[in-house]
Amino acid sequence: MKPDVTILLDIPVDEFDSRDQGRELDRLERENAEFRLKVRKGYLKAAKVSPVLCVK
């Protein structure tokens, strides 16, 4: 099963860090900035591989 379209909402890690204050974070949000940067890069790479299916 594959999606017809994927929507990628991209936010730089440092901007995320400034927005996440004042609320309880989930398990992935509590990971360090290096982890979040790797995840972001992975999603951006996937978007380049399938540009027809990924809307940024």
N, C-alpha and C positions, 0 to 999 in steps of 0.2 A: 504494500500500500504506500503510495507517495502522494504528497500534497500537490494541489494544482498551483499554488503559489505560497511563498514564504515571505513574511514581512520581517525585516531586520530593523529593529530600533536600536541605533548605535549611540552610545554615550561614552566619552572618554572616562577612564578610570578615576582621574583626579576630580572630575565633575561629580561622578557618583559619590565619591568620598565626602564631598561637601554637602550633598543632598541627603545622605543617610543618617544624619544626626537627629536625635530626638525621637527615634522609634526603635522598636525591637527588630533586630536583624535575624534572618533565617540562617540556616547552616551554611549555605553558599555565600551569602552576603558577609558572613563573618570571616571568610577566608582572606588572606593577605592580598595586597595590591598586585603582587607578582602573579598569583594564581588568576585573579580577575583579568589581568592583561593577557595572559595566555589564552584564556577562554575567549576574550574579545577578538584576538588575532585569529583564532580558529574559526569563529563565525564569519569574520571578514574574508578569510581565505575561501571558505565554503561558498560565500556569495560570489566570489570571482569565478569559481569553477562552474557555477550554474547561474549565470547572470539573467537568463531568461526566466528562471523560476523564483528569483529573489528580488524583492522590491526593497530599496533602501530609502 
